[in-house]
Amino acid sequence: MSELLTSMAKSLVNNPDEVVVKKTERGNTIVFELSVAPDDMGKIIGKNGKRAQAIRAIMKAKYLKEGKRVVVDIVD
């Protein structure tokens, strides 16, 4: 599923080669750490965090059927 997050992030940024997604599972929770170039951080977060919220909503919806909790952290 990290492929979905990677492709979404790469389509939004100017430096797609610097997009890195790290997946960690902790029990019933899946944590995705999304890292992008510092110049692209604003493009991922969006105005008032709208893009970040949309990315998180898509990832949560994808794992809803499996009964998993999903956290998407945007790190630098």
NUFI-690074 format. One record per atom (N, C-alpha, C, CB): atom name; z, x negated, y negated. Coordinates in Angstrom, 3 decimals. Glycine has a CB too. Layout:
<pts>
+----+----------+----------+----------+
| at |        Z |        X |        Y |
+----+----------+----------+----------+
| CA |        Z |        X |        Y |
...
+----+----------+----------+----------+
</pts>
This chain:
<pts>
+----+----------+----------+----------+
| at |        Z |        X |        Y |
+----+----------+----------+----------+
|  N |    0.000 |   -0.814 |    1.198 |
| CA |    0.000 |    0.000 |    0.000 |
|  C |    0.000 |   -0.849 |   -1.250 |
| CB |    1.186 |    0.921 |   -0.005 |
|  N |    0.361 |   -2.108 |   -1.120 |
| CA |    0.324 |   -2.965 |   -2.291 |
|  C |   -1.109 |   -3.161 |   -2.774 |
| CB |    0.969 |   -4.313 |   -1.984 |
|  N |   -2.094 |   -2.880 |   -1.896 |
| CA |   -3.497 |   -2.966 |   -2.321 |
|  C |   -3.806 |   -1.931 |   -3.397 |
| CB |   -4.437 |   -2.771 |   -1.118 |
|  N |   -3.226 |   -0.745 |   -3.273 |
| CA |   -3.432 |    0.305 |   -4.274 |
|  C |   -2.878 |   -0.140 |   -5.623 |
| CB |   -2.762 |    1.628 |   -3.827 |
|  N |   -1.673 |   -0.656 |   -5.621 |
| CA |   -1.046 |   -1.129 |   -6.862 |
|  C |   -1.834 |   -2.293 |   -7.458 |
| CB |    0.412 |   -1.557 |   -6.602 |
|  N |   -2.286 |   -3.195 |   -6.600 |
| CA |   -3.071 |   -4.338 |   -7.066 |
|  C |   -4.372 |   -3.892 |   -7.705 |
| CB |   -3.361 |   -5.290 |   -5.916 |
|  N |   -5.077 |   -2.979 |   -7.070 |
| CA |   -6.358 |   -2.524 |   -7.627 |
|  C |   -6.174 |   -1.757 |   -8.926 |
| CB |   -7.089 |   -1.651 |   -6.619 |
|  N |   -5.102 |   -0.953 |   -9.030 |
| CA |   -4.838 |   -0.243 |  -10.279 |
|  C |   -4.563 |   -1.238 |  -11.401 |
| CB |   -3.648 |    0.726 |  -10.115 |
|  N |   -3.724 |   -2.229 |  -11.115 |
| CA |   -3.364 |   -3.208 |  -12.139 |
|  C |   -4.569 |   -4.042 |  -12.561 |
| CB |   -2.252 |   -4.121 |  -11.630 |
|  N |   -5.376 |   -4.465 |  -11.594 |
| CA |   -6.540 |   -5.297 |  -11.913 |
|  C |   -7.549 |   -4.556 |  -12.778 |
| CB |   -7.212 |   -5.772 |  -10.635 |
|  N |   -7.633 |   -3.245 |  -12.615 |
| CA |   -8.592 |   -2.478 |  -13.410 |
|  C |   -8.133 |   -2.311 |  -14.860 |
| CB |   -8.814 |   -1.111 |  -12.780 |
|  N |   -6.861 |   -2.544 |  -15.133 |
| CA |   -6.325 |   -2.341 |  -16.480 |
|  C |   -6.245 |   -3.609 |  -17.320 |
| CB |   -4.969 |   -1.741 |  -16.385 |
|  N |   -6.242 |   -4.779 |  -16.691 |
| CA |   -5.963 |   -6.022 |  -17.408 |
|  C |   -7.223 |   -6.836 |  -17.700 |
| CB |   -4.995 |   -6.863 |  -16.613 |
|  N |   -7.086 |   -7.805 |  -18.612 |
| CA |   -8.183 |   -8.716 |  -18.938 |
|  C |   -8.248 |   -9.908 |  -17.989 |
| CB |   -8.041 |   -9.208 |  -20.363 |
|  N |   -7.118 |  -10.259 |  -17.368 |
| CA |   -7.031 |  -11.397 |  -16.456 |
|  C |   -6.671 |  -10.917 |  -15.051 |
| CB |   -5.991 |  -12.424 |  -16.961 |
|  N |   -7.609 |  -10.316 |  -14.328 |
| CA |   -7.276 |   -9.755 |  -13.015 |
|  C |   -6.861 |  -10.801 |  -11.979 |
| CB |   -8.451 |   -8.987 |  -12.489 |
|  N |   -7.241 |  -12.054 |  -12.178 |
| CA |   -6.865 |  -13.096 |  -11.223 |
|  C |   -5.374 |  -13.415 |  -11.270 |
| CB |   -7.664 |  -14.355 |  -11.491 |
|  N |   -4.704 |  -13.029 |  -12.337 |
| CA |   -3.286 |  -13.326 |  -12.489 |
|  C |   -2.377 |  -12.174 |  -12.056 |
| CB |   -2.999 |  -13.680 |  -13.918 |
|  N |   -2.959 |  -11.129 |  -11.472 |
| CA |   -2.169 |  -10.005 |  -10.980 |
|  C |   -1.579 |  -10.378 |   -9.618 |
| CB |   -3.038 |   -8.706 |  -10.878 |
|  N |   -0.252 |  -10.277 |   -9.517 |
| CA |    0.437 |  -10.587 |   -8.262 |
|  C |    1.389 |   -9.442 |   -7.942 |
| CB |    1.210 |  -11.951 |   -8.355 |
|  N |    1.316 |   -8.945 |   -6.701 |
| CA |    2.207 |   -7.879 |   -6.260 |
|  C |    3.014 |   -8.395 |   -5.073 |
| CB |    1.407 |   -6.586 |   -5.883 |
|  N |    4.324 |   -8.269 |   -5.179 |
| CA |    5.219 |   -8.691 |   -4.105 |
|  C |    5.962 |   -7.457 |   -3.601 |
| CB |    6.223 |   -9.799 |   -4.594 |
|  N |    5.917 |   -7.232 |   -2.293 |
| CA |    6.535 |   -6.052 |   -1.686 |
|  C |    7.774 |   -6.470 |   -0.901 |
| CB |    5.528 |   -5.312 |   -0.764 |
|  N |    8.870 |   -5.744 |   -1.123 |
| CA |   10.115 |   -5.988 |   -0.409 |
|  C |   10.650 |   -4.653 |    0.093 |
| CB |   11.160 |   -6.707 |   -1.321 |
|  N |   11.049 |   -4.608 |    1.357 |
| CA |   11.631 |   -3.390 |    1.911 |
|  C |   13.121 |   -3.600 |    2.121 |
| CB |   10.939 |   -2.992 |    3.240 |
|  N |   13.900 |   -2.656 |    1.607 |
| CA |   15.359 |   -2.680 |    1.767 |
|  C |   15.797 |   -1.325 |    2.296 |
| CB |   16.085 |   -3.019 |    0.415 |
|  N |   15.873 |   -1.216 |    3.588 |
| CA |   16.260 |    0.054 |    4.194 |
|  C |   15.211 |    1.123 |    3.934 |
| CB |   17.617 |    0.508 |    3.661 |
|  N |   15.603 |    2.166 |    3.227 |
| CA |   14.703 |    3.282 |    2.927 |
|  C |   13.970 |    3.092 |    1.599 |
| CB |   15.484 |    4.589 |    2.898 |
|  N |   14.187 |    1.960 |    0.948 |
| CA |   13.596 |    1.703 |   -0.362 |
|  C |   12.557 |    0.591 |   -0.281 |
| CB |   14.683 |    1.338 |   -1.377 |
|  N |   11.434 |    0.817 |   -0.918 |
| CA |   10.385 |   -0.186 |   -1.013 |
|  C |   10.293 |   -0.603 |   -2.480 |
| CB |    9.005 |    0.361 |   -0.474 |
|  N |   10.412 |   -1.910 |   -2.722 |
| CA |   10.363 |   -2.434 |   -4.086 |
|  C |    9.085 |   -3.244 |   -4.257 |
| CB |   11.618 |   -3.306 |   -4.401 |
|  N |    8.292 |   -2.873 |   -5.242 |
| CA |    7.093 |   -3.612 |   -5.600 |
|  C |    7.361 |   -4.332 |   -6.913 |
| CB |    5.851 |   -2.668 |   -5.712 |
|  N |    7.129 |   -5.638 |   -6.928 |
| CA |    7.235 |   -6.407 |   -8.163 |
|  C |    5.829 |   -6.738 |   -8.622 |
| CB |    8.089 |   -7.705 |   -7.965 |
|  N |    5.455 |   -6.215 |   -9.770 |
| CA |    4.124 |   -6.417 |  -10.338 |
|  C |    4.213 |   -7.452 |  -11.441 |
| CB |    3.532 |   -5.088 |  -10.878 |
|  N |    3.449 |   -8.506 |  -11.293 |
| CA |    3.432 |   -9.576 |  -12.282 |
|  C |    2.012 |   -9.735 |  -12.818 |
| CB |    3.948 |  -10.912 |  -11.671 |
|  N |    1.891 |   -9.782 |  -14.151 |
| CA |    0.590 |   -9.962 |  -14.800 |
|  C |    0.724 |  -11.052 |  -15.860 |
| CB |    0.079 |   -8.621 |  -15.437 |
|  N |   -0.401 |  -11.464 |  -16.419 |
| CA |   -0.392 |  -12.457 |  -17.493 |
|  C |    0.372 |  -11.889 |  -18.697 |
| CB |   -1.852 |  -12.857 |  -17.897 |
|  N |    1.065 |  -12.741 |  -19.444 |
| CA |    1.823 |  -12.254 |  -20.610 |
|  C |    0.969 |  -11.471 |  -21.610 |
| CB |    2.467 |  -13.423 |  -21.321 |
|  N |   -0.289 |  -11.849 |  -21.775 |
| CA |   -1.172 |  -11.131 |  -22.699 |
|  C |   -1.493 |   -9.721 |  -22.224 |
| CB |   -2.457 |  -11.904 |  -22.889 |
|  N |   -1.400 |   -9.488 |  -20.914 |
| CA |   -1.760 |   -8.194 |  -20.329 |
|  C |   -0.566 |   -7.267 |  -20.134 |
| CB |   -2.442 |   -8.409 |  -19.008 |
|  N |    0.626 |   -7.714 |  -20.463 |
| CA |    1.815 |   -6.901 |  -20.241 |
|  C |    1.728 |   -5.560 |  -20.974 |
| CB |    3.059 |   -7.661 |  -20.688 |
|  N |    1.252 |   -5.574 |  -22.202 |
| CA |    1.124 |   -4.336 |  -22.969 |
|  C |    0.110 |   -3.377 |  -22.379 |
| CB |    0.744 |   -4.648 |  -24.383 |
|  N |   -0.924 |   -3.909 |  -21.758 |
| CA |   -1.939 |   -3.048 |  -21.147 |
|  C |   -1.389 |   -2.331 |  -19.919 |
| CB |   -3.172 |   -3.869 |  -20.764 |
|  N |   -0.509 |   -2.984 |  -19.183 |
| CA |    0.099 |   -2.364 |  -18.004 |
|  C |    1.138 |   -1.329 |  -18.412 |
| CB |    0.741 |   -3.430 |  -17.105 |
|  N |    1.934 |   -1.650 |  -19.425 |
| CA |    3.001 |   -0.737 |  -19.847 |
|  C |    2.428 |    0.453 |  -20.607 |
| CB |    4.029 |   -1.476 |  -20.721 |
|  N |    1.458 |    0.214 |  -21.480 |
| CA |    0.838 |    1.300 |  -22.234 |
|  C |    1.691 |    1.758 |  -23.394 |
| CB |    0.557 |    2.463 |  -21.330 |
|  N |    1.141 |    2.672 |  -24.174 |
| CA |    1.868 |    3.218 |  -25.320 |
|  C |    3.049 |    4.043 |  -24.831 |
| CB |    0.936 |    4.079 |  -26.209 |
|  N |    4.222 |    3.697 |  -25.351 |
| CA |    5.467 |    4.382 |  -24.982 |
|  C |    5.727 |    4.372 |  -23.478 |
| CB |    5.431 |    5.813 |  -25.475 |
|  N |    5.137 |    3.423 |  -22.759 |
| CA |    5.374 |    3.304 |  -21.326 |
|  C |    4.641 |    4.312 |  -20.469 |
| CB |    6.806 |    3.421 |  -21.063 |
|  N |    3.636 |    4.967 |  -21.035 |
| CA |    2.929 |    6.030 |  -20.307 |
|  C |    2.179 |    5.499 |  -19.084 |
| CB |    1.949 |    6.736 |  -21.240 |
|  N |    1.519 |    4.344 |  -19.210 |
| CA |    0.796 |    3.796 |  -18.063 |
|  C |    1.757 |    3.369 |  -16.969 |
| CB |   -0.070 |    2.612 |  -18.491 |
|  N |    2.851 |    2.757 |  -17.349 |
| CA |    3.849 |    2.337 |  -16.362 |
|  C |    4.402 |    3.555 |  -15.619 |
| CB |    4.999 |    1.555 |  -17.047 |
|  N |    4.658 |    4.632 |  -16.341 |
| CA |    5.150 |    5.857 |  -15.712 |
|  C |    4.120 |    6.422 |  -14.747 |
| CB |    5.506 |    6.901 |  -16.773 |
|  N |    2.850 |    6.387 |  -15.131 |
| CA |    1.786 |    6.907 |  -14.275 |
|  C |    1.649 |    6.070 |  -13.004 |
| CB |    0.453 |    6.935 |  -15.036 |
|  N |    1.709 |    4.754 |  -13.148 |
| CA |    1.631 |    3.868 |  -11.983 |
|  C |    2.785 |    4.150 |  -11.030 |
| CB |    1.647 |    2.386 |  -12.419 |
|  N |    3.977 |    4.291 |  -11.573 |
| CA |    5.149 |    4.580 |  -10.730 |
|  C |    5.028 |    5.929 |  -10.044 |
| CB |    6.427 |    4.541 |  -11.563 |
|  N |    4.520 |    6.921 |  -10.746 |
| CA |    4.362 |    8.267 |  -10.168 |
|  C |    3.362 |    8.258 |   -9.016 |
| CB |    3.906 |    9.268 |  -11.247 |
|  N |    2.273 |    7.538 |   -9.165 |
| CA |    1.274 |    7.452 |   -8.098 |
|  C |    1.862 |    6.779 |   -6.869 |
| CB |    0.031 |    6.686 |   -8.579 |
|  N |    2.583 |    5.688 |   -7.076 |
| CA |    3.167 |    4.973 |   -5.942 |
|  C |    4.239 |    5.815 |   -5.247 |
| CB |    3.767 |    3.641 |   -6.408 |
|  N |    5.041 |    6.546 |   -6.022 |
| CA |    6.064 |    7.409 |   -5.421 |
|  C |    5.429 |    8.535 |   -4.618 |
| CB |    6.979 |    7.991 |   -6.504 |
|  N |    4.351 |    9.118 |   -5.145 |
| CA |    3.664 |   10.207 |   -4.449 |
|  C |    3.064 |    9.720 |   -3.132 |
| CB |    2.564 |   10.804 |   -5.342 |
|  N |    2.597 |    8.495 |   -3.108 |
| CA |    1.977 |    7.945 |   -1.908 |
|  C |    2.981 |    7.813 |   -0.763 |
| CB |    1.356 |    6.589 |   -2.216 |
|  N |    4.214 |    7.486 |   -1.071 |
| CA |    5.234 |    7.289 |   -0.041 |
|  C |    6.105 |    8.522 |    0.198 |
| CB |    6.109 |    6.130 |   -0.419 |
|  N |    5.852 |    9.596 |   -0.504 |
| CA |    6.669 |   10.802 |   -0.395 |
|  C |    6.672 |   11.373 |    1.020 |
| CB |    6.173 |   11.853 |   -1.369 |
|  N |    5.514 |   11.386 |    1.667 |
| CA |    5.411 |   11.943 |    3.019 |
|  C |    6.223 |   11.142 |    4.033 |
| CB |    3.955 |   11.991 |    3.454 |
|  N |    6.367 |    9.854 |    3.796 |
| CA |    7.123 |    8.999 |    4.708 |
|  C |    8.621 |    9.065 |    4.457 |
| CB |    6.651 |    7.570 |    4.586 |
|  N |    9.027 |    9.748 |    3.402 |
| CA |   10.441 |    9.850 |    3.064 |
|  C |   11.028 |    8.562 |    2.526 |
| CB |   11.212 |   10.278 |    4.260 |
|  N |   10.184 |    7.746 |    1.931 |
| CA |   10.623 |    6.463 |    1.387 |
|  C |   10.827 |    6.583 |   -0.119 |
| CB |    9.597 |    5.348 |    1.708 |
|  N |   11.749 |    5.778 |   -0.637 |
| CA |   11.966 |    5.675 |   -2.074 |
|  C |   11.196 |    4.446 |   -2.552 |
| CB |   13.505 |    5.576 |   -2.430 |
|  N |   10.501 |    4.583 |   -3.673 |
| CA |    9.669 |    3.487 |   -4.187 |
|  C |   10.122 |    3.097 |   -5.593 |
| CB |    8.170 |    3.894 |   -4.198 |
|  N |   10.225 |    1.789 |   -5.810 |
| CA |   10.554 |    1.248 |   -7.120 |
|  C |    9.455 |    0.263 |   -7.499 |
| CB |   11.966 |    0.561 |   -7.123 |
|  N |    8.882 |    0.422 |   -8.688 |
| CA |    7.880 |   -0.516 |   -9.180 |
|  C |    8.474 |   -1.230 |  -10.385 |
| CB |    6.537 |    0.212 |   -9.551 |
|  N |    8.706 |   -2.533 |  -10.215 |
| CA |    9.226 |   -3.355 |  -11.310 |
|  C |    8.087 |   -4.160 |  -11.903 |
| CB |   10.365 |   -4.293 |  -10.821 |
|  N |    7.972 |   -4.122 |  -13.207 |
| CA |    6.959 |   -4.923 |  -13.903 |
|  C |    7.689 |   -6.131 |  -14.456 |
| CB |    6.221 |   -4.101 |  -15.053 |
|  N |    7.359 |   -7.295 |  -13.905 |
| CA |    8.044 |   -8.532 |  -14.276 |
|  C |    7.079 |   -9.494 |  -14.919 |
| CB |    8.699 |   -9.181 |  -13.060 |
|  N |    7.633 |  -10.477 |  -15.633 |
| CA |    6.774 |  -11.488 |  -16.244 |
|  C |    7.039 |  -12.848 |  -15.646 |
| CB |    6.979 |  -11.531 |  -17.751 |
+----+----------+----------+----------+
</pts>
